[in-house]
Amino acid sequence: MSYQDLSARYPEYIPAIVLADKDIEPFIKKKKYLIPRDINFGSAMISIRKNIVAMKSSDALIYMVDNRIISPNIMMRELARKDFLYIKIIKESVFG
C-alpha cells in the first residue's frame, strides 16, 4: 500500500518502515509498522525491539530518524511527515 492509502485508512497512525544494519537484519520479524500518533518514541522503540529475536542483553540498539538520534520523550506526532517514517536501527556492543 502507498503512504496515501495508509494515511487515509488509518489517520491516527504513522506508517513506519524499519531499516536495520547487516548485523540485525536477519533477526527482525517485522519491518513495517503502524505507530499511533499519541505515543512517545520510547514506546515505539520498545515495540520494535520486541520484534527482534536473538538479542543479547549486552547489545544496544541505536534508533535514528533522518540520521539523528531521537529522544525517547518525543511524541510520534512530532515525527510525522508526508511520507513513510524510516527508522534506522544500528546495533552496538556494550560492556557492563
PDB file of N, CA, C and O in Angstrom:
ATOM      1  N   MET A   1       0.834  -1.187   0.000  1.00  0.00           N
ATOM      2  CA  MET A   1       0.000   0.000   0.000  1.00  0.00           C
ATOM      3  C   MET A   1       0.876   1.247   0.000  1.00  0.00           C
ATOM      4  O   MET A   1       1.991   1.245   0.523  1.00  0.00           O
ATOM      5  N   SER A   2       0.361   2.284  -0.582  1.00  0.00           N
ATOM      6  CA  SER A   2       1.102   3.543  -0.607  1.00  0.00           C
ATOM      7  C   SER A   2       0.865   4.318   0.680  1.00  0.00           C
ATOM      8  O   SER A   2      -0.023   3.992   1.468  1.00  0.00           O
ATOM      9  N   TYR A   3       1.670   5.341   0.872  1.00  0.00           N
ATOM     10  CA  TYR A   3       1.519   6.166   2.067  1.00  0.00           C
ATOM     11  C   TYR A   3       0.142   6.828   2.096  1.00  0.00           C
ATOM     12  O   TYR A   3      -0.492   6.897   3.149  1.00  0.00           O
ATOM     13  N   GLN A   4      -0.317   7.311   0.950  1.00  0.00           N
ATOM     14  CA  GLN A   4      -1.613   7.983   0.893  1.00  0.00           C
ATOM     15  C   GLN A   4      -2.743   7.035   1.277  1.00  0.00           C
ATOM     16  O   GLN A   4      -3.663   7.426   1.996  1.00  0.00           O
ATOM     17  N   ASP A   5      -2.681   5.796   0.805  1.00  0.00           N
ATOM     18  CA  ASP A   5      -3.709   4.808   1.145  1.00  0.00           C
ATOM     19  C   ASP A   5      -3.717   4.514   2.646  1.00  0.00           C
ATOM     20  O   ASP A   5      -4.777   4.472   3.271  1.00  0.00           O
ATOM     21  N   LEU A   6      -2.542   4.312   3.209  1.00  0.00           N
ATOM     22  CA  LEU A   6      -2.452   4.002   4.635  1.00  0.00           C
ATOM     23  C   LEU A   6      -2.891   5.173   5.504  1.00  0.00           C
ATOM     24  O   LEU A   6      -3.604   4.978   6.489  1.00  0.00           O
ATOM     25  N   SER A   7      -2.475   6.382   5.155  1.00  0.00           N
ATOM     26  CA  SER A   7      -2.838   7.533   5.980  1.00  0.00           C
ATOM     27  C   SER A   7      -4.318   7.865   5.861  1.00  0.00           C
ATOM     28  O   SER A   7      -4.907   8.398   6.802  1.00  0.00           O
ATOM     29  N   ALA A   8      -4.926   7.562   4.728  1.00  0.00           N
ATOM     30  CA  ALA A   8      -6.374   7.777   4.584  1.00  0.00           C
ATOM     31  C   ALA A   8      -7.153   6.718   5.370  1.00  0.00           C
ATOM     32  O   ALA A   8      -8.181   7.019   5.977  1.00  0.00           O
ATOM     33  N   ARG A   9      -6.663   5.496   5.354  1.00  0.00           N
ATOM     34  CA  ARG A   9      -7.357   4.404   6.038  1.00  0.00           C
ATOM     35  C   ARG A   9      -7.132   4.425   7.547  1.00  0.00           C
ATOM     36  O   ARG A   9      -8.032   4.083   8.314  1.00  0.00           O
ATOM     37  N   TYR A  10      -5.938   4.823   7.976  1.00  0.00           N
ATOM     38  CA  TYR A  10      -5.574   4.872   9.396  1.00  0.00           C
ATOM     39  C   TYR A  10      -5.032   6.265   9.741  1.00  0.00           C
ATOM     40  O   TYR A  10      -3.822   6.414   9.910  1.00  0.00           O
ATOM     41  N   PRO A  11      -5.882   7.278   9.850  1.00  0.00           N
ATOM     42  CA  PRO A  11      -5.384   8.652  10.075  1.00  0.00           C
ATOM     43  C   PRO A  11      -4.736   8.860  11.441  1.00  0.00           C
ATOM     44  O   PRO A  11      -3.956   9.797  11.607  1.00  0.00           O
ATOM     45  N   GLU A  12      -5.035   8.018  12.415  1.00  0.00           N
ATOM     46  CA  GLU A  12      -4.467   8.185  13.754  1.00  0.00           C
ATOM     47  C   GLU A  12      -3.138   7.455  13.926  1.00  0.00           C
ATOM     48  O   GLU A  12      -2.584   7.434  15.025  1.00  0.00           O
ATOM     49  N   TYR A  13      -2.622   6.857  12.852  1.00  0.00           N
ATOM     50  CA  TYR A  13      -1.358   6.108  12.900  1.00  0.00           C
ATOM     51  C   TYR A  13      -0.344   6.685  11.915  1.00  0.00           C
ATOM     52  O   TYR A  13      -0.707   7.309  10.918  1.00  0.00           O
ATOM     53  N   ILE A  14       0.930   6.463  12.216  1.00  0.00           N
ATOM     54  CA  ILE A  14       2.024   6.863  11.327  1.00  0.00           C
ATOM     55  C   ILE A  14       2.617   5.603  10.710  1.00  0.00           C
ATOM     56  O   ILE A  14       3.092   4.734  11.442  1.00  0.00           O
ATOM     57  N   PRO A  15       2.604   5.477   9.378  1.00  0.00           N
ATOM     58  CA  PRO A  15       3.242   4.316   8.754  1.00  0.00           C
ATOM     59  C   PRO A  15       4.765   4.446   8.833  1.00  0.00           C
ATOM     60  O   PRO A  15       5.333   5.459   8.428  1.00  0.00           O
ATOM     61  N   ALA A  16       5.413   3.409   9.359  1.00  0.00           N
ATOM     62  CA  ALA A  16       6.865   3.441   9.539  1.00  0.00           C
ATOM     63  C   ALA A  16       7.493   2.175   8.979  1.00  0.00           C
ATOM     64  O   ALA A  16       6.891   1.101   8.995  1.00  0.00           O
ATOM     65  N   ILE A  17       8.709   2.324   8.487  1.00  0.00           N
ATOM     66  CA  ILE A  17       9.487   1.210   7.967  1.00  0.00           C
ATOM     67  C   ILE A  17      10.817   1.194   8.713  1.00  0.00           C
ATOM     68  O   ILE A  17      11.478   2.224   8.843  1.00  0.00           O
ATOM     69  N   VAL A  18      11.200   0.020   9.199  1.00  0.00           N
ATOM     70  CA  VAL A  18      12.446  -0.139   9.943  1.00  0.00           C
ATOM     71  C   VAL A  18      13.544  -0.605   8.992  1.00  0.00           C
ATOM     72  O   VAL A  18      13.382  -1.589   8.269  1.00  0.00           O
ATOM     73  N   LEU A  19      14.648   0.109   9.006  1.00  0.00           N
ATOM     74  CA  LEU A  19      15.836  -0.249   8.239  1.00  0.00           C
ATOM     75  C   LEU A  19      16.919  -0.622   9.248  1.00  0.00           C
ATOM     76  O   LEU A  19      17.230   0.162  10.145  1.00  0.00           O
ATOM     77  N   ALA A  20      17.482  -1.796   9.108  1.00  0.00           N
ATOM     78  CA  ALA A  20      18.461  -2.264  10.087  1.00  0.00           C
ATOM     79  C   ALA A  20      19.816  -2.502   9.431  1.00  0.00           C
ATOM     80  O   ALA A  20      19.907  -2.749   8.228  1.00  0.00           O
ATOM     81  N   ASP A  21      20.868  -2.422  10.246  1.00  0.00           N
ATOM     82  CA  ASP A  21      22.190  -2.743   9.711  1.00  0.00           C
ATOM     83  C   ASP A  21      22.317  -4.248   9.514  1.00  0.00           C
ATOM     84  O   ASP A  21      21.467  -5.015   9.965  1.00  0.00           O
ATOM     85  N   LYS A  22      23.361  -4.656   8.851  1.00  0.00           N
ATOM     86  CA  LYS A  22      23.507  -6.062   8.448  1.00  0.00           C
ATOM     87  C   LYS A  22      23.614  -7.026   9.624  1.00  0.00           C
ATOM     88  O   LYS A  22      23.353  -8.219   9.467  1.00  0.00           O
ATOM     89  N   ASP A  23      23.997  -6.525  10.808  1.00  0.00           N
ATOM     90  CA  ASP A  23      24.133  -7.404  11.971  1.00  0.00           C
ATOM     91  C   ASP A  23      22.787  -7.892  12.511  1.00  0.00           C
ATOM     92  O   ASP A  23      22.698  -8.998  13.045  1.00  0.00           O
ATOM     93  N   ILE A  24      21.760  -7.088  12.376  1.00  0.00           N
ATOM     94  CA  ILE A  24      20.466  -7.490  12.943  1.00  0.00           C
ATOM     95  C   ILE A  24      19.380  -7.699  11.895  1.00  0.00           C
ATOM     96  O   ILE A  24      18.277  -8.128  12.234  1.00  0.00           O
ATOM     97  N   GLU A  25      19.665  -7.410  10.648  1.00  0.00           N
ATOM     98  CA  GLU A  25      18.677  -7.586   9.570  1.00  0.00           C
ATOM     99  C   GLU A  25      18.012  -8.963   9.565  1.00  0.00           C
ATOM    100  O   GLU A  25      16.788  -9.034   9.451  1.00  0.00           O
ATOM    101  N   PRO A  26      18.769 -10.064   9.685  1.00  0.00           N
ATOM    102  CA  PRO A  26      18.123 -11.382   9.634  1.00  0.00           C
ATOM    103  C   PRO A  26      17.256 -11.703  10.848  1.00  0.00           C
ATOM    104  O   PRO A  26      16.460 -12.641  10.803  1.00  0.00           O
ATOM    105  N   PHE A  27      17.398 -10.941  11.929  1.00  0.00           N
ATOM    106  CA  PHE A  27      16.682 -11.252  13.158  1.00  0.00           C
ATOM    107  C   PHE A  27      15.404 -10.442  13.357  1.00  0.00           C
ATOM    108  O   PHE A  27      14.704 -10.626  14.353  1.00  0.00           O
ATOM    109  N   ILE A  28      15.098  -9.554  12.429  1.00  0.00           N
ATOM    110  CA  ILE A  28      13.894  -8.735  12.566  1.00  0.00           C
ATOM    111  C   ILE A  28      12.701  -9.499  11.991  1.00  0.00           C
ATOM    112  O   ILE A  28      12.700  -9.899  10.827  1.00  0.00           O
ATOM    113  N   LYS A  29      11.676  -9.692  12.844  1.00  0.00           N
ATOM    114  CA  LYS A  29      10.476 -10.410  12.412  1.00  0.00           C
ATOM    115  C   LYS A  29       9.537  -9.505  11.627  1.00  0.00           C
ATOM    116  O   LYS A  29       8.810  -9.978  10.753  1.00  0.00           O
ATOM    117  N   LYS A  30       9.542  -8.222  11.924  1.00  0.00           N
ATOM    118  CA  LYS A  30       8.579  -7.305  11.335  1.00  0.00           C
ATOM    119  C   LYS A  30       9.294  -6.000  11.004  1.00  0.00           C
ATOM    120  O   LYS A  30      10.004  -5.448  11.844  1.00  0.00           O
ATOM    121  N   LYS A  31       9.108  -5.506   9.779  1.00  0.00           N
ATOM    122  CA  LYS A  31       9.791  -4.287   9.358  1.00  0.00           C
ATOM    123  C   LYS A  31       8.848  -3.127   9.067  1.00  0.00           C
ATOM    124  O   LYS A  31       9.293  -1.990   8.908  1.00  0.00           O
ATOM    125  N   LYS A  32       7.556  -3.403   8.996  1.00  0.00           N
ATOM    126  CA  LYS A  32       6.579  -2.351   8.714  1.00  0.00           C
ATOM    127  C   LYS A  32       5.640  -2.215   9.908  1.00  0.00           C
ATOM    128  O   LYS A  32       5.145  -3.205  10.446  1.00  0.00           O
ATOM    129  N   TYR A  33       5.409  -0.975  10.308  1.00  0.00           N
ATOM    130  CA  TYR A  33       4.603  -0.703  11.490  1.00  0.00           C
ATOM    131  C   TYR A  33       3.603   0.407  11.217  1.00  0.00           C
ATOM    132  O   TYR A  33       3.837   1.288  10.389  1.00  0.00           O
ATOM    133  N   LEU A  34       2.491   0.349  11.926  1.00  0.00           N
ATOM    134  CA  LEU A  34       1.573   1.470  12.039  1.00  0.00           C
ATOM    135  C   LEU A  34       1.654   1.909  13.497  1.00  0.00           C
ATOM    136  O   LEU A  34       1.152   1.228  14.391  1.00  0.00           O
ATOM    137  N   ILE A  35       2.288   3.049  13.723  1.00  0.00           N
ATOM    138  CA  ILE A  35       2.553   3.517  15.080  1.00  0.00           C
ATOM    139  C   ILE A  35       1.548   4.612  15.435  1.00  0.00           C
ATOM    140  O   ILE A  35       1.384   5.565  14.674  1.00  0.00           O
ATOM    141  N   PRO A  36       0.872   4.490  16.579  1.00  0.00           N
ATOM    142  CA  PRO A  36      -0.076   5.530  16.990  1.00  0.00           C
ATOM    143  C   PRO A  36       0.611   6.889  17.142  1.00  0.00           C
ATOM    144  O   PRO A  36       1.738   6.978  17.629  1.00  0.00           O
ATOM    145  N   ARG A  37      -0.084   7.936  16.718  1.00  0.00           N
ATOM    146  CA  ARG A  37       0.466   9.290  16.802  1.00  0.00           C
ATOM    147  C   ARG A  37       0.601   9.788  18.235  1.00  0.00           C
ATOM    148  O   ARG A  37       1.413  10.673  18.503  1.00  0.00           O
ATOM    149  N   ASP A  38      -0.181   9.235  19.162  1.00  0.00           N
ATOM    150  CA  ASP A  38      -0.232   9.790  20.508  1.00  0.00           C
ATOM    151  C   ASP A  38       0.660   9.061  21.524  1.00  0.00           C
ATOM    152  O   ASP A  38       0.466   9.216  22.730  1.00  0.00           O
ATOM    153  N   ILE A  39       1.629   8.273  21.054  1.00  0.00           N
ATOM    154  CA  ILE A  39       2.596   7.671  21.980  1.00  0.00           C
ATOM    155  C   ILE A  39       3.946   8.347  21.773  1.00  0.00           C
ATOM    156  O   ILE A  39       4.162   9.029  20.771  1.00  0.00           O
ATOM    157  N   ASN A  40       4.848   8.154  22.726  1.00  0.00           N
ATOM    158  CA  ASN A  40       6.178   8.730  22.554  1.00  0.00           C
ATOM    159  C   ASN A  40       7.078   7.744  21.802  1.00  0.00           C
ATOM    160  O   ASN A  40       6.748   6.568  21.648  1.00  0.00           O
ATOM    161  N   PHE A  41       8.202   8.247  21.346  1.00  0.00           N
ATOM    162  CA  PHE A  41       9.111   7.427  20.545  1.00  0.00           C
ATOM    163  C   PHE A  41       9.674   6.266  21.353  1.00  0.00           C
ATOM    164  O   PHE A  41       9.968   5.211  20.792  1.00  0.00           O
ATOM    165  N   GLY A  42       9.827   6.444  22.662  1.00  0.00           N
ATOM    166  CA  GLY A  42      10.316   5.364  23.524  1.00  0.00           C
ATOM    167  C   GLY A  42       9.403   4.152  23.496  1.00  0.00           C
ATOM    168  O   GLY A  42       9.884   3.019  23.477  1.00  0.00           O
ATOM    169  N   SER A  43       8.100   4.367  23.492  1.00  0.00           N
ATOM    170  CA  SER A  43       7.148   3.258  23.409  1.00  0.00           C
ATOM    171  C   SER A  43       7.248   2.549  22.058  1.00  0.00           C
ATOM    172  O   SER A  43       7.127   1.326  21.980  1.00  0.00           O
ATOM    173  N   ALA A  44       7.467   3.319  21.006  1.00  0.00           N
ATOM    174  CA  ALA A  44       7.651   2.719  19.682  1.00  0.00           C
ATOM    175  C   ALA A  44       8.942   1.897  19.641  1.00  0.00           C
ATOM    176  O   ALA A  44       8.982   0.836  19.019  1.00  0.00           O
ATOM    177  N   MET A  45       9.994   2.385  20.300  1.00  0.00           N
ATOM    178  CA  MET A  45      11.263   1.651  20.358  1.00  0.00           C
ATOM    179  C   MET A  45      11.074   0.297  21.045  1.00  0.00           C
ATOM    180  O   MET A  45      11.625  -0.710  20.600  1.00  0.00           O
ATOM    181  N   ILE A  46      10.309   0.275  22.111  1.00  0.00           N
ATOM    182  CA  ILE A  46      10.047  -0.981  22.830  1.00  0.00           C
ATOM    183  C   ILE A  46       9.295  -1.954  21.936  1.00  0.00           C
ATOM    184  O   ILE A  46       9.612  -3.143  21.894  1.00  0.00           O
ATOM    185  N   SER A  47       8.301  -1.449  21.226  1.00  0.00           N
ATOM    186  CA  SER A  47       7.518  -2.300  20.324  1.00  0.00           C
ATOM    187  C   SER A  47       8.390  -2.891  19.219  1.00  0.00           C
ATOM    188  O   SER A  47       8.243  -4.060  18.865  1.00  0.00           O
ATOM    189  N   ILE A  48       9.287  -2.090  18.683  1.00  0.00           N
ATOM    190  CA  ILE A  48      10.180  -2.570  17.619  1.00  0.00           C
ATOM    191  C   ILE A  48      11.167  -3.595  18.179  1.00  0.00           C
ATOM    192  O   ILE A  48      11.411  -4.625  17.551  1.00  0.00           O
ATOM    193  N   ARG A  49      11.728  -3.324  19.343  1.00  0.00           N
ATOM    194  CA  ARG A  49      12.711  -4.252  19.929  1.00  0.00           C
ATOM    195  C   ARG A  49      12.092  -5.614  20.236  1.00  0.00           C
ATOM    196  O   ARG A  49      12.781  -6.630  20.149  1.00  0.00           O
ATOM    197  N   LYS A  50      10.809  -5.658  20.594  1.00  0.00           N
ATOM    198  CA  LYS A  50      10.134  -6.928  20.869  1.00  0.00           C
ATOM    199  C   LYS A  50      10.072  -7.816  19.632  1.00  0.00           C
ATOM    200  O   LYS A  50       9.922  -9.032  19.749  1.00  0.00           O
ATOM    201  N   ASN A  51      10.185  -7.222  18.456  1.00  0.00           N
ATOM    202  CA  ASN A  51      10.132  -7.982  17.213  1.00  0.00           C
ATOM    203  C   ASN A  51      11.507  -8.318  16.655  1.00  0.00           C
ATOM    204  O   ASN A  51      11.630  -8.713  15.496  1.00  0.00           O
ATOM    205  N   ILE A  52      12.532  -8.163  17.470  1.00  0.00           N
ATOM    206  CA  ILE A  52      13.886  -8.560  17.084  1.00  0.00           C
ATOM    207  C   ILE A  52      14.267  -9.753  17.951  1.00  0.00           C
ATOM    208  O   ILE A  52      14.325  -9.639  19.176  1.00  0.00           O
ATOM    209  N   VAL A  53      14.524 -10.884  17.328  1.00  0.00           N
ATOM    210  CA  VAL A  53      14.854 -12.103  18.063  1.00  0.00           C
ATOM    211  C   VAL A  53      16.366 -12.229  18.213  1.00  0.00           C
ATOM    212  O   VAL A  53      17.128 -11.610  17.470  1.00  0.00           O
ATOM    213  N   ALA A  54      16.784 -13.024  19.164  1.00  0.00           N
ATOM    214  CA  ALA A  54      18.200 -13.357  19.397  1.00  0.00           C
ATOM    215  C   ALA A  54      19.045 -12.141  19.751  1.00  0.00           C
ATOM    216  O   ALA A  54      20.184 -12.016  19.299  1.00  0.00           O
ATOM    217  N   MET A  55      18.494 -11.259  20.549  1.00  0.00           N
ATOM    218  CA  MET A  55      19.271 -10.111  21.020  1.00  0.00           C
ATOM    219  C   MET A  55      19.841 -10.430  22.396  1.00  0.00           C
ATOM    220  O   MET A  55      19.135 -10.954  23.258  1.00  0.00           O
ATOM    221  N   LYS A  56      21.103 -10.118  22.602  1.00  0.00           N
ATOM    222  CA  LYS A  56      21.733 -10.305  23.905  1.00  0.00           C
ATOM    223  C   LYS A  56      21.491  -9.060  24.765  1.00  0.00           C
ATOM    224  O   LYS A  56      21.254  -7.970  24.242  1.00  0.00           O
ATOM    225  N   SER A  57      21.551  -9.232  26.068  1.00  0.00           N
ATOM    226  CA  SER A  57      21.376  -8.086  26.954  1.00  0.00           C
ATOM    227  C   SER A  57      22.548  -7.111  26.838  1.00  0.00           C
ATOM    228  O   SER A  57      22.426  -5.945  27.214  1.00  0.00           O
ATOM    229  N   SER A  58      23.680  -7.584  26.322  1.00  0.00           N
ATOM    230  CA  SER A  58      24.839  -6.707  26.162  1.00  0.00           C
ATOM    231  C   SER A  58      24.828  -5.952  24.830  1.00  0.00           C
ATOM    232  O   SER A  58      25.755  -5.195  24.543  1.00  0.00           O
ATOM    233  N   ASP A  59      23.799  -6.149  24.025  1.00  0.00           N
ATOM    234  CA  ASP A  59      23.684  -5.431  22.752  1.00  0.00           C
ATOM    235  C   ASP A  59      22.761  -4.230  22.918  1.00  0.00           C
ATOM    236  O   ASP A  59      21.658  -4.344  23.452  1.00  0.00           O
ATOM    237  N   ALA A  60      23.227  -3.089  22.454  1.00  0.00           N
ATOM    238  CA  ALA A  60      22.421  -1.872  22.499  1.00  0.00           C
ATOM    239  C   ALA A  60      21.960  -1.544  21.091  1.00  0.00           C
ATOM    240  O   ALA A  60      22.693  -1.752  20.124  1.00  0.00           O
ATOM    241  N   LEU A  61      20.748  -1.032  20.981  1.00  0.00           N
ATOM    242  CA  LEU A  61      20.224  -0.605  19.696  1.00  0.00           C
ATOM    243  C   LEU A  61      20.133   0.914  19.681  1.00  0.00           C
ATOM    244  O   LEU A  61      19.644   1.530  20.628  1.00  0.00           O
ATOM    245  N   ILE A  62      20.602   1.497  18.610  1.00  0.00           N
ATOM    246  CA  ILE A  62      20.514   2.939  18.418  1.00  0.00           C
ATOM    247  C   ILE A  62      19.477   3.179  17.335  1.00  0.00           C
ATOM    248  O   ILE A  62      19.583   2.636  16.236  1.00  0.00           O
ATOM    249  N   TYR A  63      18.476   3.989  17.642  1.00  0.00           N
ATOM    250  CA  TYR A  63      17.389   4.284  16.706  1.00  0.00           C
ATOM    251  C   TYR A  63      17.609   5.681  16.141  1.00  0.00           C
ATOM    252  O   TYR A  63      17.837   6.635  16.885  1.00  0.00           O
ATOM    253  N   MET A  64      17.540   5.789  14.815  1.00  0.00           N
ATOM    254  CA  MET A  64      17.777   7.074  14.165  1.00  0.00           C
ATOM    255  C   MET A  64      16.668   7.369  13.161  1.00  0.00           C
ATOM    256  O   MET A  64      16.157   6.470  12.492  1.00  0.00           O
ATOM    257  N   VAL A  65      16.311   8.641  13.071  1.00  0.00           N
ATOM    258  CA  VAL A  65      15.383   9.128  12.052  1.00  0.00           C
ATOM    259  C   VAL A  65      16.076  10.303  11.388  1.00  0.00           C
ATOM    260  O   VAL A  65      16.526  11.222  12.072  1.00  0.00           O
ATOM    261  N   ASP A  66      16.169  10.288  10.084  1.00  0.00           N
ATOM    262  CA  ASP A  66      16.874  11.335   9.327  1.00  0.00           C
ATOM    263  C   ASP A  66      18.310  11.523   9.826  1.00  0.00           C
ATOM    264  O   ASP A  66      18.786  12.652   9.950  1.00  0.00           O
ATOM    265  N   ASN A  67      18.992  10.416  10.108  1.00  0.00           N
ATOM    266  CA  ASN A  67      20.385  10.406  10.577  1.00  0.00           C
ATOM    267  C   ASN A  67      20.583  11.177  11.875  1.00  0.00           C
ATOM    268  O   ASN A  67      21.670  11.693  12.137  1.00  0.00           O
ATOM    269  N   ARG A  68      19.527  11.255  12.691  1.00  0.00           N
ATOM    270  CA  ARG A  68      19.599  11.880  14.008  1.00  0.00           C
ATOM    271  C   ARG A  68      19.108  10.883  15.046  1.00  0.00           C
ATOM    272  O   ARG A  68      18.149  10.150  14.806  1.00  0.00           O
ATOM    273  N   ILE A  69      19.761  10.855  16.190  1.00  0.00           N
ATOM    274  CA  ILE A  69      19.271  10.033  17.296  1.00  0.00           C
ATOM    275  C   ILE A  69      18.100  10.778  17.922  1.00  0.00           C
ATOM    276  O   ILE A  69      18.214  11.952  18.276  1.00  0.00           O
ATOM    277  N   ILE A  70      16.984  10.089  18.055  1.00  0.00           N
ATOM    278  CA  ILE A  70      15.758  10.717  18.537  1.00  0.00           C
ATOM    279  C   ILE A  70      15.594  10.449  20.029  1.00  0.00           C
ATOM    280  O   ILE A  70      15.817   9.332  20.496  1.00  0.00           O
ATOM    281  N   SER A  71      15.209  11.471  20.762  1.00  0.00           N
ATOM    282  CA  SER A  71      14.940  11.330  22.192  1.00  0.00           C
ATOM    283  C   SER A  71      13.700  10.461  22.392  1.00  0.00           C
ATOM    284  O   SER A  71      12.721  10.623  21.663  1.00  0.00           O
ATOM    285  N   PRO A  72      13.716   9.550  23.354  1.00  0.00           N
ATOM    286  CA  PRO A  72      12.546   8.710  23.614  1.00  0.00           C
ATOM    287  C   PRO A  72      11.326   9.500  24.083  1.00  0.00           C
ATOM    288  O   PRO A  72      10.213   8.976  24.056  1.00  0.00           O
ATOM    289  N   ASN A  73      11.511  10.744  24.510  1.00  0.00           N
ATOM    290  CA  ASN A  73      10.395  11.543  25.011  1.00  0.00           C
ATOM    291  C   ASN A  73       9.606  12.262  23.922  1.00  0.00           C
ATOM    292  O   ASN A  73       8.528  12.788  24.199  1.00  0.00           O
ATOM    293  N   ILE A  74      10.104  12.297  22.714  1.00  0.00           N
ATOM    294  CA  ILE A  74       9.416  12.994  21.625  1.00  0.00           C
ATOM    295  C   ILE A  74       8.160  12.222  21.230  1.00  0.00           C
ATOM    296  O   ILE A  74       8.191  11.000  21.084  1.00  0.00           O
ATOM    297  N   MET A  75       7.078  12.934  21.062  1.00  0.00           N
ATOM    298  CA  MET A  75       5.822  12.310  20.643  1.00  0.00           C
ATOM    299  C   MET A  75       5.900  11.959  19.160  1.00  0.00           C
ATOM    300  O   MET A  75       6.512  12.676  18.368  1.00  0.00           O
ATOM    301  N   MET A  76       5.277  10.856  18.805  1.00  0.00           N
ATOM    302  CA  MET A  76       5.325  10.391  17.418  1.00  0.00           C
ATOM    303  C   MET A  76       4.714  11.410  16.462  1.00  0.00           C
ATOM    304  O   MET A  76       5.160  11.522  15.320  1.00  0.00           O
ATOM    305  N   ARG A  77       3.701  12.155  16.906  1.00  0.00           N
ATOM    306  CA  ARG A  77       3.078  13.142  16.015  1.00  0.00           C
ATOM    307  C   ARG A  77       4.070  14.215  15.568  1.00  0.00           C
ATOM    308  O   ARG A  77       3.901  14.822  14.511  1.00  0.00           O
ATOM    309  N   GLU A  78       5.120  14.450  16.390  1.00  0.00           N
ATOM    310  CA  GLU A  78       6.153  15.421  16.026  1.00  0.00           C
ATOM    311  C   GLU A  78       7.076  14.883  14.935  1.00  0.00           C
ATOM    312  O   GLU A  78       7.736  15.659  14.245  1.00  0.00           O
ATOM    313  N   LEU A  79       7.126  13.564  14.776  1.00  0.00           N
ATOM    314  CA  LEU A  79       7.976  12.954  13.748  1.00  0.00           C
ATOM    315  C   LEU A  79       7.212  12.691  12.456  1.00  0.00           C
ATOM    316  O   LEU A  79       7.810  12.303  11.453  1.00  0.00           O
ATOM    317  N   ALA A  80       5.895  12.898  12.470  1.00  0.00           N
ATOM    318  CA  ALA A  80       5.073  12.601  11.293  1.00  0.00           C
ATOM    319  C   ALA A  80       5.486  13.493  10.123  1.00  0.00           C
ATOM    320  O   ALA A  80       5.901  14.638  10.302  1.00  0.00           O
ATOM    321  N   ARG A  81       5.361  12.941   8.939  1.00  0.00           N
ATOM    322  CA  ARG A  81       5.673  13.676   7.713  1.00  0.00           C
ATOM    323  C   ARG A  81       4.742  13.231   6.609  1.00  0.00           C
ATOM    324  O   ARG A  81       3.809  12.468   6.861  1.00  0.00           O
ATOM    325  N   LYS A  82       4.968  13.681   5.420  1.00  0.00           N
ATOM    326  CA  LYS A  82       4.098  13.367   4.284  1.00  0.00           C
ATOM    327  C   LYS A  82       4.503  12.101   3.551  1.00  0.00           C
ATOM    328  O   LYS A  82       4.060  11.860   2.428  1.00  0.00           O
ATOM    329  N   ASP A  83       5.341  11.296   4.179  1.00  0.00           N
ATOM    330  CA  ASP A  83       5.805  10.049   3.592  1.00  0.00           C
ATOM    331  C   ASP A  83       6.047   9.067   4.735  1.00  0.00           C
ATOM    332  O   ASP A  83       5.867   9.406   5.905  1.00  0.00           O
ATOM    333  N   PHE A  84       6.452   7.861   4.391  1.00  0.00           N
ATOM    334  CA  PHE A  84       6.754   6.870   5.416  1.00  0.00           C
ATOM    335  C   PHE A  84       7.842   7.396   6.352  1.00  0.00           C
ATOM    336  O   PHE A  84       8.742   8.124   5.933  1.00  0.00           O
ATOM    337  N   LEU A  85       7.744   7.019   7.608  1.00  0.00           N
ATOM    338  CA  LEU A  85       8.771   7.343   8.583  1.00  0.00           C
ATOM    339  C   LEU A  85       9.786   6.206   8.559  1.00  0.00           C
ATOM    340  O   LEU A  85       9.455   5.066   8.885  1.00  0.00           O
ATOM    341  N   TYR A  86      11.003   6.510   8.181  1.00  0.00           N
ATOM    342  CA  TYR A  86      12.054   5.494   8.113  1.00  0.00           C
ATOM    343  C   TYR A  86      12.869   5.549   9.406  1.00  0.00           C
ATOM    344  O   TYR A  86      13.487   6.566   9.723  1.00  0.00           O
ATOM    345  N   ILE A  87      12.860   4.446  10.141  1.00  0.00           N
ATOM    346  CA  ILE A  87      13.584   4.347  11.403  1.00  0.00           C
ATOM    347  C   ILE A  87      14.756   3.396  11.178  1.00  0.00           C
ATOM    348  O   ILE A  87      14.571   2.209  10.913  1.00  0.00           O
ATOM    349  N   LYS A  88      15.971   3.945  11.291  1.00  0.00           N
ATOM    350  CA  LYS A  88      17.175   3.140  11.092  1.00  0.00           C
ATOM    351  C   LYS A  88      17.653   2.623  12.444  1.00  0.00           C
ATOM    352  O   LYS A  88      17.698   3.370  13.422  1.00  0.00           O
ATOM    353  N   ILE A  89      18.010   1.341  12.494  1.00  0.00           N
ATOM    354  CA  ILE A  89      18.484   0.734  13.726  1.00  0.00           C
ATOM    355  C   ILE A  89      19.918   0.246  13.514  1.00  0.00           C
ATOM    356  O   ILE A  89      20.234  -0.432  12.536  1.00  0.00           O
ATOM    357  N   ILE A  90      20.769   0.618  14.470  1.00  0.00           N
ATOM    358  CA  ILE A  90      22.177   0.202  14.448  1.00  0.00           C
ATOM    359  C   ILE A  90      22.458  -0.518  15.748  1.00  0.00           C
ATOM    360  O   ILE A  90      22.062  -0.054  16.817  1.00  0.00           O
ATOM    361  N   LYS A  91      23.144  -1.659  15.664  1.00  0.00           N
ATOM    362  CA  LYS A  91      23.493  -2.438  16.859  1.00  0.00           C
ATOM    363  C   LYS A  91      24.891  -2.075  17.314  1.00  0.00           C
ATOM    364  O   LYS A  91      25.825  -1.994  16.518  1.00  0.00           O
ATOM    365  N   GLU A  92      25.013  -1.857  18.617  1.00  0.00           N
ATOM    366  CA  GLU A  92      26.303  -1.568  19.229  1.00  0.00           C
ATOM    367  C   GLU A  92      26.505  -2.542  20.382  1.00  0.00           C
ATOM    368  O   GLU A  92      25.568  -2.829  21.126  1.00  0.00           O
ATOM    369  N   SER A  93      27.697  -3.038  20.530  1.00  0.00           N
ATOM    370  CA  SER A  93      28.001  -3.898  21.670  1.00  0.00           C
ATOM    371  C   SER A  93      28.473  -3.017  22.830  1.00  0.00           C
ATOM    372  O   SER A  93      29.309  -2.129  22.666  1.00  0.00           O
ATOM    373  N   VAL A  94      27.916  -3.291  23.985  1.00  0.00           N
ATOM    374  CA  VAL A  94      28.311  -2.526  25.178  1.00  0.00           C
ATOM    375  C   VAL A  94      28.738  -3.514  26.252  1.00  0.00           C
ATOM    376  O   VAL A  94      28.326  -4.674  26.239  1.00  0.00           O
ATOM    377  N   PHE A  95      29.538  -3.063  27.150  1.00  0.00           N
ATOM    378  CA  PHE A  95      30.001  -3.913  28.242  1.00  0.00           C
ATOM    379  C   PHE A  95      29.482  -3.321  29.542  1.00  0.00           C
ATOM    380  O   PHE A  95      29.482  -2.104  29.724  1.00  0.00           O
ATOM    381  N   GLY A  96      29.048  -4.175  30.429  1.00  0.00           N
ATOM    382  CA  GLY A  96      28.565  -3.612  31.679  1.00  0.00           C
ATOM    383  C   GLY A  96      28.255  -4.563  32.688  1.00  0.00           C
ATOM    384  O   GLY A  96      27.838  -4.187  33.784  1.00  0.00           O
TER     385      GLY A  96
END
